[in-house]
């Protein structure tokens, strides 16, 4: 059985929970409190020297880190990462976009505002990051104007990766009012059989 070492309110950790639930894979959840420094313990660093959640322990006892790499591992051979070479590359394109153009802005601002209590202290930096976050949302809105899902006609790990922090973007002060296609896509993901909420 898989074990997910993660923080329930982390979008990166939620990606794994959602994927495992949609795939019907049994797993155990091991809560790790990053705010209390639990990712810096010797036991955790033995699993992931980078000291970050999530970490997936495989049935053979080995460990995988980095949420999107873990998504690729879990989805291999399933409908969450199916299709031809071109389609699979498009899924990867959105996974890279999520980590480089979306997560550093939307997820980071959410963390500063909701968990770190730094909305005032980092107001100037937050304002800059919101500009970049809205640019990422603009890209998604354009794509979803012509497609039901980001990388094709069915849900994939590209959608799981970007759903994780987009659906809680408002916790970082991002408004989705001007993004009707994103809001419709969020609803489609949430209506997928096997969907579970964050937390």
C-alpha positions as CSV (number, residue, x, y, z in Angstrom):
1,X,0.0,0.0,0.0
2,X,1.1,3.6,-0.7
3,X,1.8,6.0,2.1
4,X,1.5,9.7,1.5
5,X,3.5,11.9,3.8
6,X,1.9,15.3,3.4
7,X,0.1,18.3,4.9
8,X,-3.7,18.1,4.3
9,X,-4.1,21.8,3.3
10,X,-1.1,21.8,0.9
11,X,-2.2,21.8,-2.7
12,X,0.9,19.9,-3.7
13,X,0.0,17.1,-1.2
14,X,-3.7,17.3,-2.2
15,X,-2.8,16.5,-5.8
16,X,-1.7,13.0,-4.6
17,X,-4.8,12.4,-2.5
18,X,-7.1,13.4,-5.3
19,X,-5.2,11.2,-7.9
20,X,-5.2,8.2,-5.6
21,X,-8.9,8.6,-4.8
22,X,-9.8,9.0,-8.5
23,X,-7.8,5.9,-9.3
24,X,-9.3,3.9,-6.5
25,X,-5.9,3.1,-5.1
26,X,-5.7,2.2,-1.4
27,X,-3.2,4.4,0.6
28,X,-2.4,5.6,4.0
29,X,-2.0,9.3,4.9
30,X,0.7,10.4,7.3
31,X,0.2,14.0,8.3
32,X,3.3,16.1,8.4
33,X,3.2,19.6,10.0
34,X,5.6,21.7,7.9
35,X,4.9,24.7,10.0
36,X,6.3,22.9,13.1
37,X,9.5,21.9,11.2
38,X,8.6,18.2,10.9
39,X,10.1,18.1,7.4
40,X,13.5,18.9,8.9
41,X,13.6,15.8,11.2
42,X,16.2,13.1,10.4
43,X,13.5,10.6,9.7
44,X,11.9,12.8,7.1
45,X,15.1,13.9,5.5
46,X,16.0,10.3,5.1
47,X,13.0,10.0,2.8
48,X,13.5,13.4,1.0
49,X,16.8,15.2,1.6
50,X,15.1,18.3,0.1
51,X,12.9,18.5,3.2
52,X,9.6,19.1,1.5
53,X,6.2,17.4,1.3
54,X,4.7,15.5,-0.3
55,X,6.6,12.2,-0.2
56,X,5.1,9.0,-1.5
57,X,6.3,5.7,0.1
58,X,5.9,2.9,-2.4
59,X,4.9,-0.6,-1.4
60,X,8.5,-1.7,-1.7
61,X,9.6,0.9,0.9
62,X,11.2,3.3,-1.6
63,X,10.3,7.0,-1.7
64,X,9.4,9.5,-4.4
65,X,9.3,13.2,-4.0
66,X,8.0,16.2,-6.1
67,X,4.3,16.2,-6.5
68,X,4.1,16.3,-10.3
69,X,6.7,13.5,-10.7
70,X,4.6,11.4,-8.3
71,X,1.5,12.2,-10.4
72,X,3.2,10.8,-13.4
73,X,4.2,7.7,-11.6
74,X,0.7,7.1,-10.2
75,X,-1.0,7.8,-13.6
76,X,1.2,5.6,-15.7
77,X,-0.9,3.2,-17.7
78,X,-4.2,4.8,-16.6
79,X,-6.8,7.1,-18.1
80,X,-5.3,10.0,-16.2
81,X,-2.3,10.0,-18.5
82,X,-3.4,8.3,-21.6
83,X,-3.2,9.0,-25.3
84,X,-0.4,9.2,-27.9
85,X,3.0,10.7,-27.6
86,X,1.8,14.2,-28.5
87,X,-1.1,14.1,-25.9
88,X,1.2,12.9,-23.2
89,X,3.7,15.7,-23.9
90,X,0.9,18.2,-23.7
91,X,0.1,16.9,-20.2
92,X,3.7,17.4,-19.3
93,X,3.6,20.9,-20.7
94,X,0.8,21.8,-18.2
95,X,2.7,20.1,-15.4
96,X,5.7,22.3,-16.1
97,X,3.5,25.4,-16.5
98,X,2.0,24.7,-13.1
99,X,5.3,24.5,-11.3
100,X,7.0,27.4,-13.1
101,X,4.2,29.9,-14.0
102,X,1.3,29.1,-11.6
103,X,2.4,27.6,-8.2
104,X,5.2,30.2,-7.4
105,X,2.6,33.0,-7.6
106,X,-0.8,31.6,-6.6
107,X,0.3,29.0,-4.1
108,X,3.0,31.2,-2.6
109,X,0.7,34.1,-2.1
110,X,-2.0,31.8,-0.5
111,X,0.6,30.5,1.9
112,X,1.8,34.0,2.9
113,X,-1.8,35.3,3.4
114,X,-3.5,32.3,4.9
115,X,-0.8,30.4,6.8
116,X,2.2,32.7,7.5
117,X,0.2,35.9,8.4
118,X,2.4,38.0,6.2
119,X,-0.2,39.9,4.2
120,X,0.9,43.2,5.5
121,X,4.7,42.6,5.8
122,X,4.9,41.3,2.3
123,X,2.3,43.5,0.7
124,X,4.5,44.8,-2.0
125,X,5.9,41.4,-3.0
126,X,2.3,39.9,-2.9
127,X,1.1,42.6,-5.3
128,X,3.9,41.7,-7.7
129,X,3.1,38.0,-7.5
130,X,-0.6,38.6,-8.0
131,X,0.2,40.2,-11.4
132,X,2.0,37.0,-12.4
133,X,-0.7,34.8,-10.9
134,X,-3.3,36.5,-13.0
135,X,-1.2,36.0,-16.1
136,X,-1.2,32.3,-15.4
137,X,-5.0,32.3,-14.9
138,X,-5.3,34.2,-18.2
139,X,-3.4,31.4,-20.0
140,X,-5.7,28.7,-18.4
141,X,-8.8,30.7,-19.3
142,X,-7.8,30.9,-22.9
143,X,-7.2,27.2,-23.1
144,X,-10.4,26.3,-21.3
145,X,-12.4,28.5,-23.6
146,X,-12.2,25.8,-26.2
147,X,-11.6,22.6,-24.2
148,X,-13.4,20.9,-21.3
149,X,-10.1,19.9,-19.8
150,X,-6.6,21.3,-20.1
151,X,-4.9,18.6,-22.1
152,X,-7.8,17.0,-24.0
153,X,-11.4,15.9,-23.7
154,X,-11.0,14.0,-20.4
155,X,-9.6,14.7,-17.0
156,X,-5.8,14.1,-16.7
157,X,-3.1,14.7,-14.2
158,X,-2.7,18.2,-15.8
159,X,-6.1,19.1,-14.5
160,X,-5.3,17.6,-11.1
161,X,-2.1,19.5,-10.8
162,X,-3.7,22.9,-11.7
163,X,-6.9,22.3,-9.8
164,X,-5.1,21.9,-6.5
165,X,-4.1,25.6,-6.1
166,X,-6.6,27.2,-8.5
167,X,-9.6,26.1,-6.6
168,X,-8.3,27.8,-3.4
169,X,-6.8,30.8,-5.2
170,X,-9.3,33.1,-3.5
171,X,-7.6,32.3,-0.2
172,X,-4.7,34.3,-1.5
173,X,-6.8,37.2,-2.7
174,X,-7.2,36.1,-6.3
175,X,-10.7,36.7,-7.7
176,X,-12.0,34.2,-10.3
177,X,-15.0,36.3,-11.2
178,X,-13.5,37.3,-14.5
179,X,-12.7,33.6,-15.4
180,X,-15.9,31.9,-16.3
181,X,-14.2,29.0,-18.2
182,X,-12.0,28.3,-15.2
183,X,-15.0,28.3,-12.9
184,X,-16.8,25.9,-15.2
185,X,-13.7,23.7,-15.3
186,X,-13.4,23.7,-11.5
187,X,-17.0,22.5,-11.4
188,X,-16.3,19.7,-13.9
189,X,-13.4,18.5,-11.9
190,X,-15.5,18.5,-8.7
191,X,-18.2,16.5,-10.4
192,X,-15.8,13.7,-11.4
193,X,-16.7,10.4,-9.8
194,X,-14.3,9.7,-6.9
195,X,-13.6,13.4,-6.3
196,X,-12.6,14.3,-2.7
197,X,-12.2,17.8,-1.4
198,X,-8.9,19.2,0.1
199,X,-8.4,18.7,3.8
